[in-house]
Amino acid sequence: MDEELLELQKQFEFAQQVKSSIRLSDRNVVELVQKLHELQIIDFDLLHTVSGKEYITPEQLRLEILAEVKRLGRISVIDLADSIGVDLYHVERQAQAVVSDDPGLMLIQGEIISNSYWDTIAEEINERLQVCSQIAMAELAAQLQVGSELISSVLESRLGTLIKGRLEGGQLYTPAYVARVNAMVRGAARGITVPMNLSALWSSLQQLLQGMDGATGVAVDNSFFQTLFNGLVKEVEILGSLRAGVHWTPAVFASAQKEFVDSFLSQNAFISYDSLHKLGIPQPIQYLQSRYPEGIPLFTMFIHPSMIEMLDATLEDAIERNSWIDSLSVLPSLCGSQDAYKILSLCPSVQSALKSNRALIVGESYVLSDGFIKDVFTRLDKEMETSISLSSAAGLIDEKHPTKDSKGGNNSGRLSELNETSTESGNRPGTERGSKKKKGKSAGSTRNSAPENDLDNQEPVPSKSKKNQKKGKDTSTSHVPESKRSKEDGPSVPSEDWIINNILTLVPEFEEQGVDDLDTILKPLANHLRPMLVTSWNERRKAMLAENSDRMKRVLDNLQKKLDESYMNIMLYEKALDLFEDDQATFVVLHRHLLRTIGASIADMLLFNLDVYNKLKNGIAVEESQSVEPVALSSGERNSLAKNLHGALSVKAVALVESLEGKKVDTFITALSTLVEESGLFLKKFDKKLEKTLLHSYRKDLTSQVSMETDPVSLLPKVVSLLYLKFHNKALQAPGRAMAIAVSRLKDKLDDSAFKTLMDYHSATVTLLSLMSASTNDEDDCASDRITAKKELLESLMPTLKGLVVGTSPPKDAS
């Protein structure tokens, strides 16, 4: 048998060595293999090698992969493709098939790793661990070039077998090392006597371990300490309570807490939540309620019922005595107003008094008896009545007695005389006169402007009737609005501030007993008393309104009469301004002069009377003024009175005041019309017939004044006004600054001699006023002589000047 086999081997070897007479190319071989596949003679898959000269079956490829993995234990798929000489795609597919069929293999990140490889690695790690006592998983992962999670999962299954150690928090420890750290944790935990955050304890232990192990030591994770600590708590090796996993309260501290709370509460009948927070009790209300169910929780403290009994006795005594008490003065100093209010709500005497309206709680802590509140109201009611009476009386005194500041000041005697002359002819209100006098005071330093300023005080304003011609040297009375005074001296309707101030005056005990925050009690008390005071005031007001109804009618009637007269005057004077329309500078000066004299007088009269009417309408007592002087207000007083009116009336009154500062009389008249209409009054229609009647009266009155005039300076403006009546049939109101223009425009109306006389008189008047303004020293004989000479010159020209107008009749055809 052996010989036959040897013979067959020799024949096979010979057949292989014999060269074939027919050779197939590589292409023919490939085509032949493809044909065999088509004929299904070869019924299995074939894979090309990388060189393309060999075929390999998938089964053979898997066998070669397994052989490489068994030989190396861990190999990359890429390295397998290079060593086997097959495309990477086929290697990856077969590698997945191999791993899926063999549970002892794993394909991780392109590498095939066998369990035998991990066993070898585990043995090496164990040897190293026994030397170092601890190894970081991150360090092992870096050395093996795998993920930390992978190596952790692989080593966990080998702990206790191949690896003698413990895995905690990414670290491998030997049992001896674990026992050592466990002893440190136990000792540290037993040394804690106050609540502590365990994170701080673990940090201290880490520093201690690093100091013991030196630079080679590995940092221990907090979770390792926590695991050991939880085991000790479970085994009752350390006593205490653990909250939220990290807040440790030792049993010895909890015992001390209980003893402190019991002692403090039994001695003081209260304990604050802050003190419990300092003791480390995070939820003091729940803690106290669970231990003392009979206690009462407040906002800042916990009290025993005995404290309510003590306060209730004190409050009952205060209510019986018709007094008041601050409960905070009886309660502990730590007690707040909210706590006091809650305690008061639990006091039987307070609840009974509140139901029967015998007491009132204000400011959360103050208890006021009904008798005390009634006494304060009675005294406040009397004080309010007195204050309002004094306020009205003060207004009457101000109206009757003008202030000294409004009387003109320290001007020269001549200027005072000029102003008296202007007052006699009714040309302007007192405020304008006062302001001009004050200007004259500084004339010594502004000599050039003095003559014109003084001439401003010389214009005649004959009135419709004799009533406005009564003499009054200084009528610039300072009328302070009564509404303003009533706010200062006493409220018409009591305000909160007024009530508070008077309570402090009437009840000084609030300050004497050291009330810390007066607003805490005064504001609520004022709010409680104010409706009662308002009701009392309204009753008085109704009674006063009944008394004021007749007075209101008289005020409106008198105001309508004065308004008719003043409105006719300003309309009459406004007609003459059109003569100067071609000279804008003079035109503006004349308009402003008329606004500041007649316009201001109308506004003052209207605003003052509307203010009086408004007060009477609101039930405020206003005594009738016996003064016959015209009302004169400052700009600020006008604005104050205008703003004190109500609604649309106030808006239109403010517009009237603002129009006085304008440049056109028309604007003032428009604002006056709207205000008069809004106030329920009316303006009399100014027609030709009425104008003719007024001009006749004006001419007659002015002629009489010229005939009787003895003052050479005051004569000039009256004569010029009469000349304008004669030639233009217009009533002219010209200030000193416009007198020269007014005189020059009479040149075409007078003959040369008359015009020369008028111009000479005007020039001499201006010179005289300049000398008087410049003269500041009465002992200057030279200046006195010049003044005397000018006066004599003017006195000599007075008869001639009067002759120009006296005894003449109005022109039949006035231009």
Beta strands, then each sheet from edge to edge (+ up, - down):
strand 1: 47-48
strand 2: 55-56
strand 3: 74-76
strand 4: 105-108
strand 5: 111-114
strand 6: 134-136
strand 7: 166-168
strand 8: 171-173
strand 9: 196-197
strand 10: 240-243
strand 11: 247-250
strand 12: 270-272
strand 13: 296-297
strand 14: 301-303
strand 15: 324-326
strand 16: 359-362
strand 17: 366-369
sheet 1: 1+ 2-
sheet 2: 3+ 5- 4+
sheet 3: 6+ 8- 7+
sheet 4: 9+ 11- 10+
sheet 5: 12+ 14- 13+
sheet 6: 15+ 17- 16+
end
